[in-house]
Amino acid sequence: MADPRGFLNIEQQKATPRPVHQRIKDFNELYQPMPVESVRAQASRCMDCGVPFCHSGCPLGNLIPDWNELVHRNRWQEALVALHDTNNFPEFTGKTCPAPCEASCVLALSGAAVTIKDIEAAIVDRGWEMGWIVARPPARETGKSVAIVGSGPAGLAAAQQLRRAGHTVTVYERDDRAGGLLAYGIPDFKMAKVYVERRIDQLEAEGVRFILNAEIGRTIDPHELRGRHDAILLTIGATVSRDLEIPGKDLRGIELAMPFLTQQNRRNLGTMNGETPILATGKNVIVIGGGDTAADCLGTCHRQQARSVMQLDYNPRPPEGENPDTPWPLWPKVLRITPAHEEGGKRDWQIKTKTFVGDDRGHVKELHAVRVYQYFDEAGERQFEEVHGSELIFPCELVLLAIGFSGPENGLPQALGLALTEQGVIRCNHQYMTNQEGVFAAGDCRRGQSLVVWAIAEGREAARHIDHYLTGQPSTLRARDRSLVQIEPLPLAVPSL
C-alpha cells in the first residue's frame, strides 16, 4: 500500500479541464496535466483494502495498487513496468476509458474513489517524456505468420503481443490510416492522434507490418489471405449502426453519428476526400442517443458552433449519486455529466421519435416525438408506453443518430463462411476461434459494442490463444512482460519500524 493514512488525510483531486470558453474554440485535449506531486498525493490515497476490487472492475486486471504504491514512492519507471504488465496502451485507456476500476474502488463507497484513470495517464505520459518506452523486437522468430484484419485497439494489442512472441504479423486496415476507432472515431478533444501515431511507430519498429487501404473482400481476396498466413485474426469492430425506421428517415440532414465524427477527425488531419460535409455550424441539432457517442457528437457540435443542440434519450433519466439497482462494486447506472454536457446544450429523457418532417427541398426541419413511461410486465420485461397528449415538436436542420451498433458488417464474415450469434456478432469458442480452422475473432466483432479497455483485453487474450495454436505449446503471453521498457531495477524501500 502507499500512505496508510493517505485516504484519510488527502482529498480526491481530479485532472482539471480547460475553461469552457477556451476549449469549445478548438479540438485540443480537454484536460490539463496534473503536477507530479499532485499525482503522487492522489496515488497515496490507495488504501490497504485487503481485497482490491479495482482488479475485478478492470477488464485487463490492471495491477492498480502496485503502480499506485510505486508512484507514491516516486518510482515512476517501475510504475510504468507494472502498468505495461497488463495493458499495451495505457494512454488509450487513460484518455478514453470510463474507469469501471474507480467505480469498484473501496473508497467509492464514500463517493471519493482513487483517481486511477488520471494516475494511469500520468505514468504513461511520463514514460514517453523520459524516453522509457521503446520498441522491443522479439529475440527469436518462430517462422509463423498471422494476418490481423483491422487496426483498432483489439488489433493493435494482438499485433504487439504476437510480434513479441516472435511471429510475423501483418495488419490489414481498410482506411488510409491505422488506428481504427482510435484514429477516426474518437474526437481529438478526448484523445489527440499523436498518442495513436507514436504507438503505430513503435509497432512498426518492432516488426509489425501495416497495409493500408486494404479492404478484405474488395482489394484482397479473403481466401487468398487465408493461404498467405498460418492464422487470421478478425478485429473488424461492430460498425453497423442501429437505425431509426420511422417516416421521414430518408430526408437530407439526418445522419449517422459515426460519419459525422469521422469527418471532423479527417478535417482536423487534413485528409478529407471530397465527401459532402456534415456540419452543425449555425444549425439546430438533435442528437438521438444517450451514450458516449452521443456525448462525442454533442462536444463536436459545440466546436462547430451549432445554433442549438438537444440530446434526446428513450430511457428514463438515471438517478443522481447512487442507484440501488447497481450497488457497489457494480458499474453504477447513474446520471453522468460529461465535459460536453458542461459546455452547453439540453437533454431530455423518455422521448420516442415518431416522424421527421421536411421542407419543400427535401431537408429535415422538424422532429415529431412523444413522451413515454417505463414499466415492467408480469414476466419482468421492460416495456414503454406512450403518454397520451404529450406530443412534442423539435425544430432541427441536422439530426445525428447515436443509438449504438449492432455488429460487424457481414461481407467478410460471410465470405469466410463464419457463423454468427443471434446478436449478429461472430461466434467463437472459448479459445476465440471461429467455426473455421485457424480463423479467430476478438473485440467488438466478437463481443458486441464495448469499451476500448475491453478491446485491448480481447486482443491480448486472442493473441494468447493464437500463440498456443501456432506453436502447439501453452502460451506465455499472458505472463507479465518485463521487457516493455528499459529499466534498472531498484530495491523496494523498506519502512523503518
C-alpha positions, 0 to 999 in steps of 0.5 A: 500500500502507499500512505496508510493514512493517505485516504484519510488525510488527502482529498480526491483531486481530479485532472482539471479541464480547460475553461469552457470558453477556451476549449469549445474554440478548438479540438485540443485535449480537454484536460490539463496535466496534473503536477507530479506531486499532485499525482503522487498525493492522489496515488497515496490515497490507495488504501490497504483494502485487503481485497482490491476490487479495482482488479475485478472492475478492470477488464485487463486486471490492471495491477492498480495498487502496485503502480499506485504504491510505486508512484507514491514512492516516486518510482515512476519507471517501475510504475510504468513496468507494472502498468505495461504488465497488463495493458499495451496502451495505457494512454488509450485507456487513460484518455478514453476509458470510463474507469469501471476500476474507480467505480469498484474502488473501496473508497467509492463507497464514500463517493471519493474513489482513487483517481486511477484513470488520471494516475494511469495517464500520468505514468504513461505520459511520463514514460514517453517524456523520459524516453522509457518506452521503446520498441522491443523486437522479439529475440527469436522468430518462430517462422509463423505468420498471422494476418490481423484484419483491422487496426483498432485497439483489439488489433493493435494489442494482438499485433504487439503481443504476437510480434513479441512472441516472435511471429510475423504479423501483418495488419490489414486496415481498410482506411488510409490510416491505422488506428481504427476507432482510435484514429477516426472515431474518437474526437481529438478533444478526448484523445489527440492522434499523436498518442495513436501515431507514436504507438503505430511507430513503435509497432512498426519498429518492432516488426509489425507490418501495416497495409493500408487501404486494404479492404478484405473482400474488395482489394484482397481476396479473403481466401487468398489471405487465408493461404498467405498466413498460418492464422487470421485474426478478425478485429473488424469492430461492430460498425453497423449502426442501429437505425431509426425506421420511422417516416421521414428517415430518408430526408437530407440532414439526418445522419449517422453519428459515426460519419459525422465524427469521422469527418471532423477527425479527417478535417482536423488531419487534413485528409478529407476526400471530397465527401459532402460535409456534415456540419452543425455550424449555425444549425439546430441539432438533435442528437438521438442517443444517450451514450458516449457517442452521443456525448462525442457528437454533442462536444463536436457540435459545440466546436462547430458552433451549432445554433442549438443542440438537444440530446434526446434519450428513450430511457428514463433519466438515471438517478443522481449519486447512487442507484440501488439497482447497481450497488457497489462494486457494480458499474453504477447506472447513474446520471453522468455529466460529461465535459460536453454536457458542461459546455452547453446544450439540453437533454431530455429523457423518455422521448420516442421519435415518431416522424421527421418532417421536411421542407419543400427541398427535401431537408429535415426541419422538424422532429415529431416525438412523444413522451413515454413511461417505463414499466415492467410486465408480469414476466419482468420485461421492460416495456414503454408506453406512450403518454397520451397528449404529450406530443412534442415538436423539435425544430432541427436542420441536422439530426445525428443518430447515436443509438449504438451498433449492432455488429460487424458488417457481414461481407467478410464474415460471410465470405469466410463462411463464419457463423454468427450469434443471434446478436449478429456478432461472430461466434467463437469458442472459448479459445476465440476461434471461429467455426473455421480452422485457424480463423479467430475473432476478438473485440467488438466483432466478437463481443458486441459494442464495448469499451476500448479497455475491453478491446485491448483485453480481447486482443491480448487474450486472442493473441494468447490463444493464437500463440498456443495454436501456432506453436502447439505449446501453452502460451506465455503471453499472458505472463507479465512482460518485463521487457516493455521498457528499459529499466534498472531495477531498484530495491523496494524501500523498506519502512523503518519500524 
